[in-house]
Amino acid sequence: MSDATRRISAEAVGGTKGEPRRLIVLRHGQTGSNLKGIWQGQLDHELTDLGREQARAAAAAIASLRPTRVVSSDLVRARDTADEVAAASGGLQVTTDERWREIHAGGWQGLTAAQVYSQYPQDADKLISGEDFKRGGHGESLADVGARARAALDELLASMDPGECVVIATHGVTGRSLVAELVGLDQSTAWRVLGGFGNCHWASLEEGRAGWRITQWNASAEGL
């Protein structure tokens, strides 16, 4: 390959700066509420034993991507998952930010899906139809989460160097919302097209000359 061809190839992927920047958006491991089908929202729950195993397996897989930083929601289930990634990646430091938290689900928090449908039937119908609204009366909408995550994302991107890979340890709804913000999908389309993250599943994103693109969605250690 000639020098000119190498230069064109590099620019097609990462612009004139050389190696592309990458983001790994990782959902936390299983919690007891996940296991029971309970809406957690911003309730602070710990990982189950299986959740910790999931976090360790994901951390080993993600370490091969050579992350340089790990940032995390301050909720314990995300932070503990982030700690596993940081340790597997050579002892990186974890920086927390409440803007990476899960959607606040208002009155739904602590309820099962069946209880939500019973106590908030109109909300449940809106959720099934894909309508965006504030969850549980006084919670957040997808638009709210997108705006919150976007602010944290913009600060993170402004601090990233060429070729850097950063892991964001977060939650299912927030993870999908920030991916949508990054690639220019509206939140309703992302909800319909992308679906949800499994526990300790992640999305890989890479920056090119035309912007950011999804290179993997709902990847997991089991799938490698």
Secondary structure, DSSP 8 states (H G I E B T S, - for coil): --HHHHHHHHHHHHGGGSS--EEEEEE---BHHHHHTB--TT----B-HHHHHHHHHHHHHHHTT--SEEEE-SSHHHHHHHHHHHHHTTS--EEE-GGGS----GGGTT-BHHHHHHH-HHHHHHHHHT----TTTTS--HHHHHHHHHHHHHHHHHH--TT-EEEEEE-HHHHHHHHHHHHT--HHHHHHHT----TT-EEEEEEETTEEEEEEEEE-GGG-
